[in-house]
Amino acid sequence: MERRTFLRGTVIGTSTAAFGGSLWRGAAVAAPAQPGTGPYGALGAADANGIELPGGFTSRVIARSGQTVPGTSYSWHSAPDGGACYADGSGWIYVSNSELPLIGGASAVKFNASGTVTGAYRILNGTNSNCAGGATPWQTWLSCEEVGRGYVYETDPWGVKAAVRRPAMGRFKHEAAACDPERQVIYLTEDETDGCFYRFRPNTWGDLSSGTLEVLVGDTAATSGAVSWAVVPDPDGSPVTRGQVAGAKRFNGGEGCHYAGGVCYFTTKGDNRVWAYDAAASTIDLAYDDSLVPGGAAPLTGVDNVTVASSRDMFVAEDGGNMEICIITPEGTVSPFLRINGQSGSEITGPAFSPDGRRLYFSSQRGTSGNTLGGGITYEVTGPFRG
């Protein structure tokens, strides 16, 4: 998503209670996360790549937009955005969207067991502003178009099968997707100032060709409490999808989302919040709100893409702020995990862990140049991530 051009208001609360680890098991949130000492300690001096990391962690550049991916003959796409990792035998694949208008698409990098790049290739072409997306349990990548009446495309991370447009998942300004295998639904965020939160219920789990699109219904002003779902009558976006259901709960700029342990976490950029939808209880709560940090000392601003590690730590990338990926622990503390220096004209996108949880991949969409065309850099961070 393009860099923020607004400033947040004054602090509106002084709660200092942390939410409990039970949140990660699907229970309600006691209170939004507050600043604290992270599990990996303070950030060290910037490394050769300009990245500040905790002790024991190292970074490397995997690819640069417009340049050949080292070890391959493939030129990496511009404006890298949402991403995910897939197991590939003893190695893995990292998939990344391209948020370029009218070009869009997605690419993949393949790694062997030692982490050496062994290939790179295109998996989606001819789409429009592919922002975030999400992985499915059946090992496909859902690439989302962030344009009015945008589509979701189901793609093959191995690049063997042709990508398929999935119109049944609705046409709107798509941002991210997260699969809930327990309820057999897919949650979807919408990047509009009065956007909605959706779920798609396939007629057959694993087949996205048909199904029912639903929208979350509830009090827009409420930050916690019970919510429900209502069917969207015309998911083709005519009339406008988010305007079809009276009482639909509104969110200020939906961004990343991730499902883990009975909870779908999603972010909203307009109010710098991380939400937690408890799928079993059908309730919603705040996991983080920068305006509830006392003294205006919020470590996490410009909330964007999000992923959750096997440790249940949540990693939230910033679009704006000071170019950090921040960590929110199950104990309810929020702190910087890494910081990129010298790239204030960019945003961090696509955080995703390798299948073994030892490597974190992400991109700086516009890099040091601040240019959408040719400025992107995709990184890997390796270190003692807790399990």
Buried (B, 14 or more C-beta within 10 A) or exposed (E): BBBBEEEBEEBEEEBEEBBBEEBBEBBBBBBBBBBBEBBBEEBEEBBEBBBBBBEEBEBBBBBBBBBEBBBBEBBBBBBBBBBBBBEBEEBBBBBBBBBBEEBBBBBBBBBBEEBEBBBBBBBBEEBBBBBBBBBBEEEBBBBBBBBEBBBBBBBBBBBEEEBEEBBBBBBBBBBBBBBBEEBBBBBBBBBBEBBBBBBBBBEEBEEBEEBBBBBBBBBEEEBBEEBEBBEBEEBBBEEEBBEBBEEBBBBBBBBBBBBBBBBBBBBBBBBBBBBBBBBEBEBBBBBBBBBBBEEEEBBBBBBBBBBBBEBBBBBBBBBBBEBBBBBBBBBBBBBBBBBBBEBEBBBBBBBBBBBEBBBBBBBBBBBBBEBBEBBBBBBBBBBEBEE
